Each structure stands twice: as C-alpha cells, then as structure tokens.
Amino acid sequence: MSDEEKRQGTSPSVEAERVETRDPKRLAHLAANRAIIVKRSLLATALGAAVPVPVMDEYIAGRVRAGLLMRIAQHRNVDLPTSSADLLGDPREGSAVRNATITAITLIALKLAWRKIFALLAAGRGAEEMATNFQFATIFDHYCASMHVGGPIDRQRASELRKAIHGTVDRMEKATLTAIFRDGGRILGRSLLEAPRWVSTRLASLAQRWVSTRGNVSATFDPANDVTAAAGETQWLDRASNAVEERLSILGTDYLAILIEDFEARWAKRASDAAQAAQKSPPKSAGEGHDAN
C-alpha cells in the first residue's frame, strides 16, 4: 500500500488483470460446465450459511457440492455413484454429518436466521469457501473430461481424488478468486433480501424432510434443486453468477493452468508412489491371496 493510500485510508484495488494461458486450447473443455460450477459454488455456501445449526449447515453445503459433482460426472459420461459423490462433497473425514440427528430446534433457528444470514452474504462473507468450491469442482471436471480411464469412481478412488484435489486447492493462492466471489456473494445476498419468503419456505421444507428422515441422503440429496426448481425463481442467482463469470472472463485462464498443472503433478505422483510401494512389497503366497478374498 502506498503512502498516499495510507493517508487517505484506502486500500489498493483487487481488480484482476487480464492474463493469457500458455495453451488456451488445452483448457477449452472447462468452459462447458463453468456456469453451473459458478452457480453451485455460490449456492453451496449460501444455503449452508442459511442453516445456523452445527452439522446441519455442513450437511446442506455438502449435498449441494455432491449434487454438483454428480452433474459434472454425468455430463462427462463418468459413473459417479451416490456414495462416492457423498464422500467427495463432504468437507470433513468420516460420516458424522450423514449419521447425525437434528432436533426440532433446527426449524426454530431457521425461522429466526434468514435476514441475518442474507445480510452477511451481502457483506461479502463466505467468499473464500465459494472460491474453494469453484476450484474443487473445476479440478474434478478436468479429471472427468481428460484423466479418468473408465469404470465407476468407487469410494477408494473418490477418497484419493478428494485428498489430491484438496491438496492442490489448499496450496493455491486464491485472493483474486475470493475477491471475485465476494462481489458475487454480495449480489446474491442483496437479491435474497429482496424476497426471502419463498426461499425460507423451500429451505424450511427441506429441513423438515431431513429431520423426519434422520438425515436420509436419498430424501434430500441435492437441496439446490429444491430451491431453484420453480421457473422464473432463479433471477436472484443468475445476477450473482453472471457477475462472477464476467470477472472470471477478465481474469483469463492462466490461473486455471496453474491449478490443473498442480493437480496433474500431484495425481501422477500418487500413481508413481503406489507403483513403487507395490514393487517393494513382498509377493503374496497362494494361501495369503485366498485369505484376502
């Protein structure tokens, strides 16, 4: 920050500079699903934040992420079973979110929280999580489009993917992306404040269904569909996502190249380490092989 900016109490601009990727055609396939990834990245954070109850908020956000990953896999003709999507969408290890029971206090908290949560979104809260959702889903899209070699993504592969993708996302600089999604979140929050009644009605119904089924994933797997199902009721989301996409276009694609290259290197190292470990392992006897089965 310059001396002039310090005297005036202003901060430097976070506007993204246009940059060009080393090979624009290499990443062209990522444009196909970018709109849905942007929308669901915004929505996962917004819907999770709208439920101010521990576990329940993670459940809602995780379901939106899992639903997004299933849509990406379907578009890329990759078989992603529900259990694997569930694991990939879960922000934590283990199954505490899926097995927890939420009481009726969830419904009471829901009725009190709408405007406060939407106001926080309008203030730009949750932007880093939105950026992380975007990065994670973009890497998964690239994996499905260019790296998957066939067969379903079972839970073992899903676990490996989750670890590798988070490894890449965690080390990436995301200040510029966070600034972009902060602006999108503000637009989303202001839009939701304009008409929270139908949103609260849909989410309250979702929460009631989840409570009554004790967290049955099949009953409420993708809450984003519940909120955006009615025709003409997605303008509040379109305004925010269009603003984010416009800023991403200005940013260019070099940030994607860095993201994808790191993941590809990490994934290749995983395969190399597994091969080396297999070579060092003593061969199994016939008896050991039968016992393992």
C-alpha positions in Angstrom: 0.0 0.0 0.0 1.4 3.4 -1.0 1.9 6.3 1.5 -0.9 8.2 -0.3 -3.3 5.3 0.2 -2.4 5.1 3.9 -3.0 8.8 4.4 -6.4 8.5 2.7 -7.4 5.3 4.4 -7.9 3.5 1.1 -6.8 0.0 0.1 -5.3 -1.0 -3.3 -7.7 -2.3 -5.9 -8.2 -6.0 -6.2 -9.4 -5.9 -9.8 -8.0 -8.8 -11.8 -5.5 -8.2 -14.5 -6.0 -10.0 -17.8 -3.5 -12.8 -18.3 -3.2 -15.4 -21.0 -2.7 -19.1 -20.5 0.3 -20.9 -22.1 -2.1 -23.0 -24.2 -5.7 -21.7 -24.3 -7.0 -24.7 -26.3 -5.8 -27.1 -23.6 -8.3 -25.8 -21.1 -11.2 -25.0 -23.5 -13.2 -28.0 -22.2 -13.5 -26.3 -18.8 -15.8 -23.7 -20.3 -18.6 -26.2 -20.8 -19.5 -26.6 -17.1 -18.3 -23.3 -15.8 -21.7 -21.7 -15.5 -23.2 -24.5 -13.3 -20.0 -24.6 -11.3 -20.2 -20.9 -10.5 -23.8 -21.1 -9.6 -23.5 -24.1 -7.3 -20.3 -22.7 -5.7 -22.3 -19.6 -4.7 -25.3 -21.7 -3.7 -23.5 -24.2 -1.6 -22.1 -21.5 0.7 -25.4 -19.5 0.7 -27.6 -22.5 1.6 -25.1 -23.8 4.2 -24.9 -20.4 5.8 -28.7 -20.1 5.9 -28.9 -23.0 8.3 -27.3 -21.7 11.6 -27.0 -25.1 13.3 -23.8 -27.2 13.6 -23.8 -30.3 11.4 -26.9 -29.3 9.5 -25.1 -26.4 7.8 -22.3 -28.8 6.7 -24.9 -31.3 5.5 -26.7 -28.8 3.3 -23.5 -27.4 1.8 -22.1 -30.9 1.3 -25.3 -32.0 -0.5 -25.1 -29.1 -2.9 -21.4 -29.9 -3.6 -22.2 -33.6 -4.1 -25.1 -32.8 -6.4 -22.8 -30.6 -8.5 -20.2 -33.3 -8.8 -22.8 -35.8 -9.9 -24.0 -33.4 -12.6 -20.4 -32.8 -13.8 -19.7 -36.6 -13.9 -23.0 -37.2 -15.8 -22.1 -34.5 -18.4 -18.7 -36.2 -18.9 -20.2 -39.7 -19.1 -18.4 -40.8 -15.9 -20.0 -43.1 -13.5 -20.0 -41.4 -10.1 -22.1 -43.5 -7.5 -24.0 -41.6 -4.9 -21.8 -42.9 -2.1 -18.7 -41.6 -3.9 -20.3 -38.2 -4.6 -21.3 -38.0 -0.9 -17.7 -38.6 0.1 -16.3 -36.0 -2.3 -18.8 -33.4 -1.2 -18.2 -33.9 2.5 -15.9 -31.2 3.9 -14.7 -33.5 6.7 -13.5 -37.0 7.2 -15.8 -39.6 8.5 -19.6 -39.9 8.4 -20.7 -37.8 11.3 -22.7 -35.5 9.1 -24.6 -38.3 7.5 -25.3 -40.1 10.7 -26.2 -37.2 13.0 -29.7 -36.5 14.2 -31.0 -32.9 14.2 -33.9 -32.0 16.5 -36.7 -29.6 16.0 -34.6 -26.7 17.3 -33.2 -26.6 13.7 -36.6 -25.5 12.5 -36.9 -22.8 15.1 -33.4 -21.4 14.3 -34.3 -21.4 10.6 -37.2 -19.1 11.2 -35.0 -16.6 13.0 -32.0 -16.6 10.8 -32.9 -15.7 7.2 -32.4 -12.0 7.1 -29.2 -12.0 9.2 -27.6 -14.7 7.0 -28.6 -12.9 3.8 -27.2 -9.7 5.2 -23.9 -11.4 6.0 -23.8 -12.6 2.4 -24.5 -9.1 1.2 -21.5 -8.0 3.3 -19.3 -10.4 1.4 -19.0 -13.2 4.0 -18.2 -16.8 2.8 -16.3 -15.7 -0.3 -13.3 -17.9 0.4 -15.5 -21.0 0.7 -17.2 -20.1 -2.6 -13.8 -19.8 -4.3 -12.7 -23.2 -2.8 -15.9 -24.8 -4.1 -15.2 -23.4 -7.5 -11.6 -24.7 -7.6 -12.6 -28.1 -6.3 -15.4 -28.6 -8.9 -13.2 -27.3 -11.7 -10.4 -29.8 -11.0 -13.0 -32.6 -10.7 -14.4 -31.5 -14.1 -11.0 -31.6 -15.7 -10.3 -35.1 -14.1 -13.6 -36.4 -15.6 -13.0 -34.9 -19.0 -9.3 -35.7 -19.5 -7.9 -38.1 -17.0 -10.5 -40.7 -16.0 -9.7 -44.0 -17.7 -13.1 -45.8 -17.4 -15.2 -47.6 -14.8 -17.1 -46.1 -11.9 -15.4 -43.8 -9.4 -15.6 -46.1 -6.3 -15.2 -44.8 -2.8 -11.4 -45.7 -2.8 -10.9 -43.6 -5.9 -13.1 -40.9 -4.5 -11.1 -40.7 -1.3 -7.8 -40.5 -3.4 -9.3 -37.7 -5.5 -10.6 -35.8 -2.5 -7.1 -35.8 -0.9 -5.3 -34.8 -4.1 -7.8 -32.1 -5.1 -7.8 -30.6 -1.6 -4.0 -30.7 -1.6 -3.9 -28.6 -4.7 -6.7 -26.2 -3.6 -5.1 -25.7 -0.2 -1.8 -24.5 -1.7 -3.2 -22.3 -4.4 -3.3 -18.5 -3.9 -6.9 -17.5 -4.1 -7.1 -13.9 -3.1 -8.2 -12.8 -6.6 -10.8 -15.5 -6.8 -12.0 -14.7 -3.3 -12.5 -11.0 -4.3 -14.5 -12.1 -7.4 -16.8 -14.4 -5.4 -17.1 -11.8 -2.6 -18.7 -9.5 -5.2 -20.9 -12.3 -6.4 -21.9 -13.1 -2.8 -22.8 -9.6 -2.1 -25.1 -9.5 -5.1 -26.6 -12.8 -4.1 -27.2 -11.6 -0.5 -28.9 -8.4 -1.7 -31.1 -10.4 -4.1 -32.1 -12.8 -1.4 -33.0 -9.9 0.9 -35.5 -8.7 -1.7 -37.7 -11.8 -1.4 -36.7 -14.2 1.4 -40.2 -15.6 1.9 -40.2 -18.2 -0.8 -36.5 -19.1 -0.1 -37.2 -19.6 3.6 -40.3 -21.7 2.7 -38.3 -24.0 0.5 -35.5 -24.4 2.9 -37.8 -24.9 5.9 -39.5 -27.7 3.9 -36.1 -29.2 3.1 -35.0 -29.1 6.8 -38.3 -30.7 7.9 -37.9 -33.5 5.4 -34.3 -34.1 6.5 -35.2 -34.1 10.2 -38.1 -36.5 9.6 -35.9 -39.0 7.8 -33.0 -38.6 10.3 -30.6 -37.5 7.6 -31.6 -39.9 4.8 -29.4 -38.8 1.9 -31.7 -40.1 -0.7 -34.5 -37.9 0.6 -32.7 -34.6 0.3 -29.6 -35.3 -1.7 -29.4 -32.1 -3.7 -31.1 -29.2 -2.0 -30.1 -26.8 -4.8 -32.7 -28.5 -6.9 -35.4 -27.8 -4.3 -34.5 -24.1 -4.2 -34.1 -23.5 -7.9 -36.8 -25.8 -9.3 -39.6 -23.3 -9.9 -39.4 -21.5 -13.2 -38.6 -17.8 -13.0 -37.2 -18.0 -9.5 -33.5 -18.1 -10.3 -33.0 -14.5 -11.3 -31.6 -13.8 -7.9 -28.9 -16.5 -8.6 -28.4 -15.5 -12.2 -27.5 -11.9 -11.3 -24.8 -13.1 -8.9 -23.4 -15.9 -11.2 -23.3 -13.6 -14.2 -21.2 -11.0 -12.3 -18.8 -13.8 -11.2 -18.5 -15.2 -14.8 -17.8 -11.7 -16.2 -15.0 -11.1 -13.7 -13.6 -14.6 -14.5 -13.5 -13.8 -18.2 -11.5 -10.7 -17.5 -9.1 -12.8 -15.3 -8.3 -15.1 -18.2 -7.3 -18.7 -17.8 -3.7 -18.7 -16.6 -4.9 -19.3 -13.0 -6.7 -22.5 -14.3 -3.5 -23.7 -15.9 -1.6 -23.4 -12.6 -4.4 -25.1 -10.8 -4.7 -28.0 -13.2 -0.9 -28.5 -13.6 -0.5 -28.8 -9.8 -3.3 -31.4 -9.6 -1.9 -33.4 -12.6 1.5 -33.5 -11.0 0.0 -34.5 -7.6 -2.1 -37.2 -9.2 0.9 -38.6 -11.2 3.0 -38.7 -8.1 0.2 -40.6 -6.3 0.4 -43.3 -9.1 4.2 -43.3 -9.0 4.3 -43.8 -5.2 1.7 -46.6 -5.4 3.8 -48.3 -8.1 7.0 -48.0 -6.0 5.2 -49.3 -2.9 3.9 -52.3 -4.9 7.4 -53.1 -6.1 8.8 -53.0 -2.5 6.0 -55.2 -1.1 6.9 -58.9 -0.8 4.9 -61.1 -3.2 1.9 -62.8 -1.6 1.8 -66.6 -1.3 -1.1 -68.5 -2.7 -2.5 -69.0 0.8 -2.4 -65.3 1.6 -4.2 -64.5 -1.6 -7.1 -66.9 -0.7 -7.3 -65.5 2.8 -7.5 -61.9 1.5 -10.5 -62.9 -0.6 
